Amino acid sequence: MKERRTNRGFFFIGCRFNDQMLRTYARQITKRSNAPRLAVLDAAALTNNERRFFAASPITLIDVQTGEAAARLVG
């Protein structure tokens, strides 16, 4: 798994980062993967900790509500 992760990015959809353990897990994933690293979340609903997390992380936030993003992906 580690080798596969090295040459791929990550796409987080609907994954909140409002818990320290989730932020730690995301940091570990992004540290061992290549770009792109994207997260689809409603930016207006982010907590202060989530805002700080995104400001310091290599994950690009796509400001779209999760339901709308899922509908676009499904078609």
All heavy atoms as a GROMACS GRO file, in nm:
protein
  597
    1MET      N    1   0.082  -0.118   0.000
    1MET     CA    2   0.000   0.000   0.000
    1MET      C    3   0.087   0.126   0.000
    1MET      O    4   0.057   0.223  -0.066
    1MET     CB    5  -0.091  -0.004   0.123
    1MET     CG    6  -0.192   0.104   0.125
    1MET     SD    7  -0.307   0.074  -0.009
    1MET     CE    8  -0.421   0.201   0.017
    2LYS      N    9   0.195   0.120   0.076
    2LYS     CA   10   0.283   0.236   0.086
    2LYS      C   11   0.340   0.274  -0.051
    2LYS      O   12   0.347   0.392  -0.085
    2LYS     CB   13   0.395   0.206   0.184
    2LYS     CG   14   0.485   0.321   0.213
    2LYS     CD   15   0.588   0.282   0.317
    2LYS     CE   16   0.683   0.394   0.345
    2LYS     NZ   17   0.783   0.358   0.445
    3GLU      N   18   0.379   0.175  -0.131
    3GLU     CA   19   0.434   0.202  -0.263
    3GLU      C   20   0.329   0.262  -0.356
    3GLU      O   21   0.358   0.353  -0.432
    3GLU     CB   22   0.490   0.073  -0.323
    3GLU     CG   23   0.615   0.025  -0.255
    3GLU     CD   24   0.663  -0.107  -0.311
    3GLU    OE1   25   0.630  -0.140  -0.427
    3GLU    OE2   26   0.733  -0.178  -0.237
    4ARG      N   27   0.206   0.211  -0.350
    4ARG     CA   28   0.098   0.264  -0.435
    4ARG      C   29   0.068   0.408  -0.399
    4ARG      O   30   0.040   0.490  -0.484
    4ARG     CB   31  -0.028   0.179  -0.422
    4ARG     CG   32  -0.015   0.042  -0.484
    4ARG     CD   33  -0.147  -0.027  -0.480
    4ARG     NE   34  -0.241   0.050  -0.559
    4ARG     CZ   35  -0.318   0.001  -0.654
    4ARG    NH1   36  -0.314  -0.126  -0.680
    4ARG    NH2   37  -0.400   0.076  -0.719
    5ARG      N   38   0.072   0.439  -0.271
    5ARG     CA   39   0.039   0.571  -0.222
    5ARG      C   40   0.143   0.676  -0.264
    5ARG      O   41   0.111   0.793  -0.281
    5ARG     CB   42   0.030   0.562  -0.070
    5ARG     CG   43  -0.025   0.679  -0.003
    5ARG     CD   44  -0.055   0.649   0.141
    5ARG     NE   45   0.066   0.612   0.215
    5ARG     CZ   46   0.065   0.559   0.334
    5ARG    NH1   47  -0.048   0.532   0.393
    5ARG    NH2   48   0.177   0.530   0.395
    6THR      N   49   0.266   0.632  -0.285
    6THR     CA   50   0.375   0.723  -0.316
    6THR      C   51   0.352   0.800  -0.446
    6THR      O   52   0.383   0.917  -0.455
    6THR     CB   53   0.508   0.644  -0.326
    6THR    OG1   54   0.529   0.580  -0.201
    6THR    CG2   55   0.624   0.735  -0.356
    7ASN      N   56   0.294   0.737  -0.546
    7ASN     CA   57   0.276   0.800  -0.676
    7ASN      C   58   0.134   0.847  -0.702
    7ASN      O   59   0.096   0.871  -0.816
    7ASN     CB   60   0.319   0.703  -0.786
    7ASN     CG   61   0.465   0.670  -0.776
    7ASN    OD1   62   0.547   0.758  -0.755
    7ASN    ND2   63   0.498   0.544  -0.789
    8ARG      N   64   0.054   0.862  -0.598
    8ARG     CA   65  -0.086   0.901  -0.614
    8ARG      C   66  -0.122   1.013  -0.518
    8ARG      O   67  -0.062   1.030  -0.414
    8ARG     CB   68  -0.177   0.782  -0.589
    8ARG     CG   69  -0.152   0.667  -0.682
    8ARG     CD   70  -0.239   0.549  -0.649
    8ARG     NE   71  -0.190   0.427  -0.707
    8ARG     CZ   72  -0.213   0.387  -0.830
    8ARG    NH1   73  -0.284   0.460  -0.910
    8ARG    NH2   74  -0.164   0.273  -0.875
    9GLY      N   75  -0.225   1.086  -0.556
    9GLY     CA   76  -0.280   1.188  -0.467
    9GLY      C   77  -0.396   1.132  -0.388
    9GLY      O   78  -0.428   1.014  -0.399
   10PHE      N   79  -0.460   1.220  -0.310
   10PHE     CA   80  -0.576   1.179  -0.232
   10PHE      C   81  -0.689   1.278  -0.252
   10PHE      O   82  -0.667   1.398  -0.265
   10PHE     CB   83  -0.542   1.169  -0.083
   10PHE     CG   84  -0.501   1.032  -0.041
   10PHE    CD1   85  -0.373   0.988  -0.063
   10PHE    CD2   86  -0.591   0.948   0.019
   10PHE    CE1   87  -0.334   0.859  -0.026
   10PHE    CE2   88  -0.554   0.820   0.057
   10PHE     CZ   89  -0.425   0.777   0.034
   11PHE      N   90  -0.811   1.226  -0.253
   11PHE     CA   91  -0.931   1.306  -0.270
   11PHE      C   92  -1.023   1.276  -0.152
   11PHE      O   93  -1.080   1.168  -0.143
   11PHE     CB   94  -0.998   1.268  -0.403
   11PHE     CG   95  -1.119   1.349  -0.437
   11PHE    CD1   96  -1.111   1.485  -0.456
   11PHE    CD2   97  -1.242   1.287  -0.452
   11PHE    CE1   98  -1.224   1.559  -0.489
   11PHE    CE2   99  -1.355   1.359  -0.484
   11PHE     CZ  100  -1.345   1.496  -0.504
   12PHE      N  101  -1.033   1.371  -0.060
   12PHE     CA  102  -1.120   1.356   0.056
   12PHE      C  103  -1.254   1.420   0.024
   12PHE      O  104  -1.260   1.539  -0.004
   12PHE     CB  105  -1.060   1.429   0.178
   12PHE     CG  106  -0.924   1.381   0.220
   12PHE    CD1  107  -0.809   1.444   0.175
   12PHE    CD2  108  -0.911   1.274   0.308
   12PHE    CE1  109  -0.684   1.401   0.215
   12PHE    CE2  110  -0.786   1.231   0.349
   12PHE     CZ  111  -0.672   1.294   0.302
   13ILE      N  112  -1.360   1.342   0.027
   13ILE     CA  113  -1.493   1.399   0.001
   13ILE      C  114  -1.580   1.372   0.123
   13ILE      O  115  -1.599   1.257   0.164
   13ILE     CB  116  -1.557   1.346  -0.128
   13ILE    CG1  117  -1.690   1.415  -0.152
   13ILE    CG2  118  -1.569   1.197  -0.130
   13ILE    CD1  119  -1.746   1.397  -0.290
   14GLY      N  120  -1.627   1.480   0.183
   14GLY     CA  121  -1.714   1.469   0.299
   14GLY      C  122  -1.642   1.432   0.426
   14GLY      O  123  -1.704   1.405   0.528
   15CYS      N  124  -1.511   1.429   0.424
   15CYS     CA  125  -1.432   1.394   0.542
   15CYS      C  126  -1.404   1.521   0.621
   15CYS      O  127  -1.340   1.612   0.572
   15CYS     CB  128  -1.301   1.328   0.499
   15CYS     SG  129  -1.198   1.278   0.637
   16ARG      N  130  -1.456   1.526   0.743
   16ARG     CA  131  -1.433   1.642   0.829
   16ARG      C  132  -1.301   1.624   0.903
   16ARG      O  133  -1.257   1.513   0.929
   16ARG     CB  134  -1.547   1.657   0.930
   16ARG     CG  135  -1.682   1.684   0.866
   16ARG     CD  136  -1.684   1.814   0.788
   16ARG     NE  137  -1.644   1.928   0.867
   16ARG     CZ  138  -1.727   2.015   0.925
   16ARG    NH1  139  -1.855   2.002   0.912
   16ARG    NH2  140  -1.679   2.116   0.995
   17PHE      N  141  -1.239   1.734   0.935
   17PHE     CA  142  -1.112   1.733   1.006
   17PHE      C  143  -1.126   1.808   1.139
   17PHE      O  144  -1.037   1.879   1.182
   17PHE     CB  145  -1.003   1.796   0.919
   17PHE     CG  146  -0.984   1.723   0.789
   17PHE    CD1  147  -1.045   1.769   0.673
   17PHE    CD2  148  -0.909   1.608   0.783
   17PHE    CE1  149  -1.029   1.700   0.553
   17PHE    CE2  150  -0.893   1.539   0.663
   17PHE     CZ  151  -0.953   1.586   0.548
   18ASN      N  152  -1.240   1.788   1.203
   18ASN     CA  153  -1.270   1.860   1.327
   18ASN      C  154  -1.221   1.787   1.451
   18ASN      O  155  -1.243   1.832   1.562
   18ASN     CB  156  -1.421   1.886   1.338
   18ASN     CG  157  -1.503   1.760   1.326
   18ASN    OD1  158  -1.450   1.654   1.294
   18ASN    ND2  159  -1.631   1.770   1.349
   19ASP      N  160  -1.154   1.676   1.435
   19ASP     CA  161  -1.101   1.597   1.545
   19ASP      C  162  -0.950   1.584   1.526
   19ASP      O  163  -0.902   1.564   1.414
   19ASP     CB  164  -1.168   1.459   1.543
   19ASP     CG  165  -1.117   1.368   1.652
   19ASP    OD1  166  -1.172   1.375   1.763
   19ASP    OD2  167  -1.023   1.291   1.625
   20GLN      N  168  -0.875   1.594   1.635
   20GLN     CA  169  -0.729   1.587   1.627
   20GLN      C  170  -0.680   1.457   1.563
   20GLN      O  171  -0.585   1.458   1.486
   20GLN     CB  172  -0.668   1.604   1.766
   20GLN     CG  173  -0.516   1.600   1.768
   20GLN     CD  174  -0.453   1.712   1.685
   20GLN    OE1  175  -0.504   1.823   1.678
   20GLN    NE2  176  -0.342   1.682   1.619
   21MET      N  177  -0.744   1.346   1.593
   21MET     CA  178  -0.703   1.218   1.534
   21MET      C  179  -0.722   1.218   1.383
   21MET      O  180  -0.638   1.165   1.310
   21MET     CB  181  -0.780   1.102   1.598
   21MET     CG  182  -0.741   1.075   1.741
   21MET     SD  183  -0.565   1.039   1.764
   21MET     CE  184  -0.552   0.884   1.678
   22LEU      N  185  -0.831   1.276   1.335
   22LEU     CA  186  -0.855   1.283   1.190
   22LEU      C  187  -0.751   1.372   1.122
   22LEU      O  188  -0.703   1.340   1.013
   22LEU     CB  189  -0.996   1.335   1.162
   22LEU     CG  190  -1.109   1.245   1.210
   22LEU    CD1  191  -1.243   1.315   1.194
   22LEU    CD2  192  -1.108   1.114   1.134
   23ARG      N  193  -0.716   1.483   1.185
   23ARG     CA  194  -0.613   1.571   1.129
   23ARG      C  195  -0.478   1.501   1.126
   23ARG      O  196  -0.402   1.511   1.028
   23ARG     CB  197  -0.607   1.702   1.206
   23ARG     CG  198  -0.731   1.788   1.186
   23ARG     CD  199  -0.714   1.927   1.244
   23ARG     NE  200  -0.696   1.928   1.388
   23ARG     CZ  201  -0.794   1.934   1.476
   23ARG    NH1  202  -0.920   1.938   1.436
   23ARG    NH2  203  -0.768   1.938   1.606
   24THR      N  204  -0.447   1.427   1.232
   24THR     CA  205  -0.320   1.353   1.238
   24THR      C  206  -0.316   1.248   1.128
   24THR      O  207  -0.214   1.233   1.058
   24THR     CB  208  -0.303   1.288   1.376
   24THR    OG1  209  -0.303   1.391   1.475
   24THR    CG2  210  -0.174   1.208   1.384
   25TYR      N  211  -0.424   1.176   1.111
   25TYR     CA  212  -0.432   1.074   1.006
   25TYR      C  213  -0.413   1.137   0.868
   25TYR      O  214  -0.337   1.087   0.785
   25TYR     CB  215  -0.566   1.002   1.015
   25TYR     CG  216  -0.584   0.893   0.915
   25TYR    CD1  217  -0.508   0.777   0.918
   25TYR    CD2  218  -0.680   0.904   0.814
   25TYR    CE1  219  -0.525   0.676   0.824
   25TYR    CE2  220  -0.698   0.805   0.720
   25TYR     CZ  221  -0.620   0.691   0.727
   25TYR     OH  222  -0.638   0.593   0.633
   26ALA      N  223  -0.480   1.249   0.844
   26ALA     CA  224  -0.468   1.317   0.715
   26ALA      C  225  -0.325   1.366   0.692
   26ALA      O  226  -0.275   1.359   0.579
   26ALA     CB  227  -0.566   1.434   0.708
   27ARG      N  228  -0.260   1.416   0.795
   27ARG     CA  229  -0.120   1.458   0.781
   27ARG      C  230  -0.031   1.341   0.741
   27ARG      O  231   0.059   1.356   0.657
   27ARG     CB  232  -0.069   1.519   0.912
   27ARG     CG  233  -0.116   1.659   0.936
   27ARG     CD  234  -0.049   1.719   1.060
   27ARG     NE  235  -0.120   1.837   1.101
   27ARG     CZ  236  -0.210   1.842   1.200
   27ARG    NH1  237  -0.238   1.735   1.270
   27ARG    NH2  238  -0.271   1.956   1.228
   28GLN      N  239  -0.053   1.225   0.801
   28GLN     CA  240   0.027   1.108   0.769
   28GLN      C  241   0.004   1.064   0.624
   28GLN      O  242   0.099   1.027   0.554
   28GLN     CB  243  -0.005   0.992   0.864
   28GLN     CG  244   0.041   1.016   1.006
   28GLN     CD  245   0.191   1.038   1.015
   28GLN    OE1  246   0.270   0.964   0.956
   28GLN    NE2  247   0.230   1.141   1.088
   29ILE      N  248  -0.120   1.067   0.580
   29ILE     CA  249  -0.152   1.031   0.442
   29ILE      C  250  -0.085   1.127   0.344
   29ILE      O  251  -0.020   1.087   0.248
   29ILE     CB  252  -0.305   1.031   0.418
   29ILE    CG1  253  -0.369   0.913   0.490
   29ILE    CG2  254  -0.336   1.026   0.268
   29ILE    CD1  255  -0.520   0.916   0.486
   30THR      N  256  -0.100   1.257   0.368
   30THR     CA  257  -0.047   1.356   0.274
   30THR      C  258   0.105   1.361   0.276
   30THR      O  259   0.167   1.392   0.176
   30THR     CB  260  -0.104   1.496   0.302
   30THR    OG1  261  -0.075   1.534   0.436
   30THR    CG2  262  -0.254   1.498   0.280
   31LYS      N  263   0.164   1.328   0.391
   31LYS     CA  264   0.310   1.329   0.400
   31LYS      C  265   0.372   1.222   0.312
   31LYS      O  266   0.481   1.237   0.262
   31LYS     CB  267   0.351   1.309   0.547
   31LYS     CG  268   0.500   1.315   0.570
   31LYS     CD  269   0.537   1.322   0.717
   31LYS     CE  270   0.493   1.203   0.794
   31LYS     NZ  271   0.546   1.203   0.933
   32ARG      N  272   0.300   1.114   0.291
   32ARG     CA  273   0.354   1.001   0.216
   32ARG      C  274   0.291   0.984   0.078
   32ARG      O  275   0.297   0.877   0.019
   32ARG     CB  276   0.335   0.873   0.297
   32ARG     CG  277   0.419   0.872   0.422
   32ARG     CD  278   0.398   0.747   0.504
   32ARG     NE  279   0.488   0.742   0.616
   32ARG     CZ  280   0.460   0.790   0.737
   32ARG    NH1  281   0.344   0.849   0.759
   32ARG    NH2  282   0.547   0.780   0.834
   33SER      N  283   0.229   1.089   0.027
   33SER     CA  284   0.170   1.080  -0.106
   33SER      C  285   0.208   1.204  -0.187
   33SER      O  286   0.246   1.306  -0.132
   33SER     CB  287   0.017   1.070  -0.098
   33SER     OG  288  -0.037   1.188  -0.047
   34ASN      N  289   0.197   1.192  -0.317
   34ASN     CA  290   0.224   1.304  -0.405
   34ASN      C  291   0.096   1.379  -0.435
   34ASN      O  292  -0.013   1.327  -0.415
   34ASN     CB  293   0.288   1.256  -0.535
   34ASN     CG  294   0.431   1.210  -0.514
   34ASN    OD1  295   0.502   1.265  -0.430
   34ASN    ND2  296   0.473   1.110  -0.588
   35ALA      N  297   0.110   1.498  -0.486
   35ALA     CA  298  -0.005   1.580  -0.522
   35ALA      C  299  -0.082   1.513  -0.634
   35ALA      O  300  -0.028   1.429  -0.703
   35ALA     CB  301   0.042   1.719  -0.563
   36PRO      N  302  -0.205   1.541  -0.657
   36PRO     CA  303  -0.286   1.640  -0.586
   36PRO      C  304  -0.349   1.583  -0.459
   36PRO      O  305  -0.374   1.463  -0.450
   36PRO     CB  306  -0.395   1.676  -0.686
   36PRO     CG  307  -0.415   1.550  -0.764
   36PRO     CD  308  -0.277   1.486  -0.772
   37ARG      N  309  -0.371   1.670  -0.365
   37ARG     CA  310  -0.441   1.637  -0.241
   37ARG      C  311  -0.557   1.733  -0.230
   37ARG      O  312  -0.537   1.853  -0.212
   37ARG     CB  313  -0.348   1.651  -0.122
   37ARG     CG  314  -0.226   1.560  -0.133
   37ARG     CD  315  -0.124   1.601  -0.028
   37ARG     NE  316   0.003   1.539  -0.055
   37ARG     CZ  317   0.113   1.605  -0.090
   37ARG    NH1  318   0.110   1.736  -0.103
   37ARG    NH2  319   0.224   1.540  -0.111
   38LEU      N  320  -0.676   1.683  -0.243
   38LEU     CA  321  -0.795   1.767  -0.248
   38LEU      C  322  -0.897   1.724  -0.144
   38LEU      O  323  -0.908   1.606  -0.113
   38LEU     CB  324  -0.859   1.758  -0.387
   38LEU     CG  325  -0.767   1.784  -0.506
   38LEU    CD1  326  -0.834   1.742  -0.634
   38LEU    CD2  327  -0.728   1.930  -0.511
   39ALA      N  328  -0.973   1.822  -0.094
   39ALA     CA  329  -1.082   1.793  -0.001
   39ALA      C  330  -1.203   1.875  -0.042
   39ALA      O  331  -1.193   1.995  -0.064
   39ALA     CB  332  -1.042   1.827   0.142
   40VAL      N  333  -1.317   1.808  -0.056
   40VAL     CA  334  -1.443   1.875  -0.090
   40VAL      C  335  -1.523   1.892   0.038
   40VAL      O  336  -1.564   1.794   0.100
   40VAL     CB  337  -1.523   1.792  -0.193
   40VAL    CG1  338  -1.659   1.855  -0.218
   40VAL    CG2  339  -1.446   1.780  -0.323
   41LEU      N  340  -1.540   2.017   0.079
   41LEU     CA  341  -1.616   2.051   0.199
   41LEU      C  342  -1.681   2.187   0.182
   41LEU      O  343  -1.633   2.270   0.104
   41LEU     CB  344  -1.524   2.057   0.322
   41LEU     CG  345  -1.470   1.928   0.377
   41LEU    CD1  346  -1.358   1.955   0.478
   41LEU    CD2  347  -1.580   1.850   0.444
   42ASP      N  348  -1.786   2.210   0.258
   42ASP     CA  349  -1.850   2.341   0.263
   42ASP      C  350  -1.764   2.430   0.354
   42ASP      O  351  -1.760   2.411   0.475
   42ASP     CB  352  -1.991   2.327   0.319
   42ASP     CG  353  -2.066   2.458   0.325
   42ASP    OD1  354  -2.013   2.561   0.279
   42ASP    OD2  355  -2.179   2.458   0.378
   43ALA      N  356  -1.693   2.526   0.296
   43ALA     CA  357  -1.601   2.610   0.372
   43ALA      C  358  -1.670   2.690   0.482
   43ALA      O  359  -1.611   2.717   0.586
   43ALA     CB  360  -1.525   2.704   0.278
   44ALA      N  361  -1.795   2.725   0.462
   44ALA     CA  362  -1.869   2.801   0.563
   44ALA      C  363  -1.892   2.719   0.690
   44ALA      O  364  -1.911   2.776   0.798
   44ALA     CB  365  -2.001   2.849   0.507
   45ALA      N  366  -1.888   2.588   0.681
   45ALA     CA  367  -1.915   2.502   0.796
   45ALA      C  368  -1.788   2.458   0.869
   45ALA      O  369  -1.796   2.384   0.967
   45ALA     CB  370  -1.991   2.378   0.749
   46LEU      N  371  -1.671   2.505   0.825
   46LEU     CA  372  -1.546   2.464   0.888
   46LEU      C  373  -1.531   2.523   1.028
   46LEU      O  374  -1.568   2.638   1.052
   46LEU     CB  375  -1.426   2.508   0.804
   46LEU     CG  376  -1.409   2.444   0.666
   46LEU    CD1  377  -1.290   2.505   0.595
   46LEU    CD2  378  -1.395   2.295   0.677
   47THR      N  379  -1.474   2.445   1.118
   47THR     CA  380  -1.442   2.495   1.251
   47THR      C  381  -1.311   2.574   1.244
   47THR      O  382  -1.238   2.567   1.143
   47THR     CB  383  -1.424   2.379   1.351
   47THR    OG1  384  -1.310   2.301   1.310
   47THR    CG2  385  -1.548   2.291   1.357
   48ASN      N  386  -1.278   2.647   1.349
   48ASN     CA  387  -1.152   2.721   1.352
   48ASN      C  388  -1.032   2.626   1.340
   48ASN      O  389  -0.934   2.659   1.272
   48ASN     CB  390  -1.141   2.804   1.480
   48ASN     CG  391  -1.234   2.923   1.477
   48ASN    OD1  392  -1.272   2.972   1.372
   48ASN    ND2  393  -1.272   2.972   1.595
   49ASN      N  394  -1.039   2.511   1.406
   49ASN     CA  395  -0.930   2.414   1.395
   49ASN      C  396  -0.916   2.362   1.253
   49ASN      O  397  -0.804   2.342   1.204
   49ASN     CB  398  -0.953   2.296   1.491
   49ASN     CG  399  -0.918   2.330   1.632
   49ASN    OD1  400  -0.840   2.422   1.658
   49ASN    ND2  401  -0.975   2.257   1.727
   50GLU      N  402  -1.027   2.340   1.185
   50GLU     CA  403  -1.021   2.295   1.046
   50GLU      C  404  -0.961   2.403   0.956
   50GLU      O  405  -0.881   2.374   0.868
   50GLU     CB  406  -1.160   2.256   0.995
   50GLU     CG  407  -1.209   2.125   1.053
   50GLU     CD  408  -1.351   2.094   1.013
   50GLU    OE1  409  -1.439   2.183   1.026
   50GLU    OE2  410  -1.375   1.981   0.969
   51ARG      N  411  -0.997   2.527   0.980
   51ARG     CA  412  -0.940   2.638   0.902
   51ARG      C  413  -0.788   2.645   0.919
   51ARG      O  414  -0.714   2.661   0.821
   51ARG     CB  415  -1.003   2.771   0.941
   51ARG     CG  416  -1.146   2.785   0.898
   51ARG     CD  417  -1.204   2.920   0.941
   51ARG     NE  418  -1.348   2.919   0.939
   51ARG     CZ  419  -1.422   2.919   0.829
   51ARG    NH1  420  -1.365   2.923   0.712
   51ARG    NH2  421  -1.552   2.916   0.838
   52ARG      N  422  -0.741   2.632   1.041
   52ARG     CA  423  -0.597   2.633   1.067
   52ARG      C  424  -0.530   2.512   1.003
   52ARG      O  425  -0.420   2.523   0.947
   52ARG     CB  426  -0.570   2.636   1.218
   52ARG     CG  427  -0.594   2.771   1.282
   52ARG     CD  428  -0.540   2.777   1.424
   52ARG     NE  429  -0.615   2.692   1.516
   52ARG     CZ  430  -0.723   2.731   1.582
   52ARG    NH1  431  -0.771   2.853   1.568
   52ARG    NH2  432  -0.782   2.646   1.665
   53PHE      N  433  -0.597   2.399   1.009
   53PHE     CA  434  -0.543   2.278   0.947
   53PHE      C  435  -0.523   2.297   0.797
   53PHE      O  436  -0.416   2.267   0.744
   53PHE     CB  437  -0.637   2.159   0.974
   53PHE     CG  438  -0.603   2.036   0.895
   53PHE    CD1  439  -0.492   1.960   0.926
   53PHE    CD2  440  -0.682   1.997   0.788
   53PHE    CE1  441  -0.460   1.846   0.853
   53PHE    CE2  442  -0.652   1.884   0.715
   53PHE     CZ  443  -0.540   1.808   0.748
   54PHE      N  444  -0.625   2.348   0.729
   54PHE     CA  445  -0.612   2.368   0.584
   54PHE      C  446  -0.509   2.475   0.550
   54PHE      O  447  -0.440   2.465   0.448
   54PHE     CB  448  -0.748   2.401   0.521
   54PHE     CG  449  -0.834   2.280   0.499
   54PHE    CD1  450  -0.948   2.260   0.573
   54PHE    CD2  451  -0.798   2.184   0.406
   54PHE    CE1  452  -1.026   2.147   0.555
   54PHE    CE2  453  -0.875   2.071   0.386
   54PHE     CZ  454  -0.989   2.053   0.462
   55ALA      N  455  -0.497   2.577   0.634
   55ALA     CA  456  -0.398   2.683   0.608
   55ALA      C  457  -0.255   2.627   0.617
   55ALA      O  458  -0.166   2.673   0.545
   55ALA     CB  459  -0.416   2.796   0.708
   56ALA      N  460  -0.234   2.526   0.702
   56ALA     CA  461  -0.101   2.470   0.722
   56ALA      C  462  -0.074   2.342   0.644
   56ALA      O  463   0.039   2.293   0.642
   56ALA     CB  464  -0.080   2.442   0.871
   57SER      N  465  -0.175   2.288   0.579
   57SER     CA  466  -0.159   2.158   0.513
   57SER      C  467  -0.146   2.174   0.361
   57SER      O  468  -0.183   2.276   0.305
   57SER     CB  469  -0.278   2.067   0.544
   57SER     OG  470  -0.389   2.104   0.466
   58PRO      N  471  -0.096   2.068   0.296
   58PRO     CA  472  -0.086   2.071   0.149
   58PRO      C  473  -0.217   2.029   0.080
   58PRO      O  474  -0.218   2.006  -0.040
   58PRO     CB  475   0.025   1.970   0.121
   58PRO     CG  476   0.012   1.870   0.231
   58PRO     CD  477  -0.031   1.950   0.352
   59ILE      N  478  -0.326   2.021   0.156
   59ILE     CA  479  -0.454   1.980   0.100
   59ILE      C  480  -0.528   2.103   0.047
   59ILE      O  481  -0.546   2.200   0.120
   59ILE     CB  482  -0.542   1.909   0.205
   59ILE    CG1  483  -0.470   1.785   0.260
   59ILE    CG2  484  -0.676   1.870   0.146
   59ILE    CD1  485  -0.540   1.721   0.378
   60THR      N  486  -0.568   2.098  -0.078
   60THR     CA  487  -0.644   2.207  -0.138
   60THR      C  488  -0.792   2.187  -0.109
   60THR      O  489  -0.847   2.081  -0.140
   60THR     CB  490  -0.622   2.211  -0.290
   60THR    OG1  491  -0.483   2.228  -0.316
   60THR    CG2  492  -0.700   2.324  -0.354
   61LEU      N  493  -0.854   2.288  -0.051
   61LEU     CA  494  -0.996   2.282  -0.017
   61LEU      C  495  -1.079   2.325  -0.137
   61LEU      O  496  -1.057   2.432  -0.194
   61LEU     CB  497  -1.025   2.372   0.102
   61LEU     CG  498  -1.171   2.385   0.144
   61LEU    CD1  499  -1.226   2.251   0.191
   61LEU    CD2  500  -1.185   2.490   0.252
   62ILE      N  501  -1.174   2.242  -0.176
   62ILE     CA  502  -1.270   2.276  -0.280
   62ILE      C  503  -1.401   2.306  -0.208
   62ILE      O  504  -1.460   2.218  -0.146
   62ILE     CB  505  -1.287   2.160  -0.381
   62ILE    CG1  506  -1.153   2.129  -0.447
   62ILE    CG2  507  -1.393   2.196  -0.485
   62ILE    CD1  508  -1.155   2.005  -0.533
   63ASP      N  509  -1.443   2.431  -0.215
   63ASP     CA  510  -1.560   2.478  -0.140
   63ASP      C  511  -1.690   2.445  -0.213
   63ASP      O  512  -1.741   2.524  -0.292
   63ASP     CB  513  -1.549   2.629  -0.117
   63ASP     CG  514  -1.663   2.685  -0.034
   63ASP    OD1  515  -1.738   2.606   0.026
   63ASP    OD2  516  -1.677   2.809  -0.030
   64VAL      N  517  -1.740   2.324  -0.188
   64VAL     CA  518  -1.866   2.277  -0.246
   64VAL      C  519  -1.933   2.192  -0.138
   64VAL      O  520  -1.866   2.116  -0.069
   64VAL     CB  521  -1.841   2.191  -0.372
   64VAL    CG1  522  -1.970   2.134  -0.428
   64VAL    CG2  523  -1.767   2.268  -0.478
   65GLN      N  524  -2.063   2.204  -0.127
   65GLN     CA  525  -2.134   2.119  -0.032
   65GLN      C  526  -2.120   1.974  -0.078
   65GLN      O  527  -2.124   1.943  -0.197
   65GLN     CB  528  -2.279   2.160  -0.022
   65GLN     CG  529  -2.298   2.293   0.046
   65GLN     CD  530  -2.443   2.330   0.064
   65GLN    OE1  531  -2.533   2.265   0.011
   65GLN    NE2  532  -2.466   2.435   0.139
   66THR      N  533  -2.106   1.885   0.018
   66THR     CA  534  -2.079   1.744  -0.010
   66THR      C  535  -2.186   1.681  -0.100
   66THR      O  536  -2.155   1.608  -0.193
   66THR     CB  537  -2.067   1.664   0.120
   66THR    OG1  538  -1.967   1.726   0.201
   66THR    CG2  539  -2.027   1.521   0.093
   67GLY      N  540  -2.313   1.710  -0.073
   67GLY     CA  541  -2.421   1.653  -0.154
   67GLY      C  542  -2.412   1.697  -0.299
   67GLY      O  543  -2.434   1.616  -0.391
   68GLU      N  544  -2.379   1.822  -0.321
   68GLU     CA  545  -2.365   1.873  -0.458
   68GLU      C  546  -2.245   1.807  -0.527
   68GLU      O  547  -2.253   1.769  -0.645
   68GLU     CB  548  -2.346   2.025  -0.456
   68GLU     CG  549  -2.333   2.086  -0.593
   68GLU     CD  550  -2.312   2.236  -0.587
   68GLU    OE1  551  -2.346   2.301  -0.485
   68GLU    OE2  552  -2.260   2.289  -0.687
   69ALA      N  553  -2.135   1.792  -0.456
   69ALA     CA  554  -2.017   1.728  -0.513
   69ALA      C  555  -2.046   1.582  -0.550
   69ALA      O  556  -2.008   1.536  -0.658
   69ALA     CB  557  -1.900   1.735  -0.416
   70ALA      N  558  -2.115   1.510  -0.461
   70ALA     CA  559  -2.150   1.370  -0.490
   70ALA      C  560  -2.241   1.361  -0.612
   70ALA      O  561  -2.223   1.272  -0.696
   70ALA     CB  562  -2.216   1.308  -0.368
   71ALA      N  563  -2.336   1.451  -0.624
   71ALA     CA  564  -2.427   1.451  -0.738
   71ALA      C  565  -2.350   1.474  -0.868
   71ALA      O  566  -2.379   1.412  -0.971
   71ALA     CB  567  -2.535   1.556  -0.721
   72ARG      N  568  -2.253   1.562  -0.864
   72ARG     CA  569  -2.170   1.588  -0.984
   72ARG      C  570  -2.087   1.467  -1.022
   72ARG      O  571  -2.068   1.438  -1.140
   72ARG     CB  572  -2.079   1.709  -0.963
   72ARG     CG  573  -2.154   1.840  -0.960
   72ARG     CD  574  -2.056   1.952  -0.944
   72ARG     NE  575  -2.123   2.080  -0.930
   72ARG     CZ  576  -2.060   2.196  -0.928
   72ARG    NH1  577  -1.929   2.200  -0.936
   72ARG    NH2  578  -2.128   2.308  -0.914
   73LEU      N  579  -2.034   1.398  -0.921
   73LEU     CA  580  -1.951   1.280  -0.948
   73LEU      C  581  -2.032   1.166  -1.006
   73LEU      O  582  -1.987   1.094  -1.095
   73LEU     CB  583  -1.881   1.234  -0.821
   73LEU     CG  584  -1.766   1.323  -0.774
   73LEU    CD1  585  -1.719   1.279  -0.635
   73LEU    CD2  586  -1.650   1.318  -0.872
   74VAL      N  587  -2.155   1.150  -0.955
   74VAL     CA  588  -2.241   1.041  -1.002
   74VAL      C  589  -2.294   1.070  -1.142
   74VAL      O  590  -2.311   0.979  -1.222
   74VAL     CB  591  -2.356   1.018  -0.902
   74VAL    CG1  592  -2.458   0.920  -0.956
   74VAL    CG2  593  -2.302   0.969  -0.770
   75GLY      N  594  -2.315   1.196  -1.169
   75GLY     CA  595  -2.358   1.230  -1.303
   75GLY      C  596  -2.490   1.289  -1.302
   75GLY      O  597  -2.574   1.309  -1.369
   0.00000   0.00000   0.00000
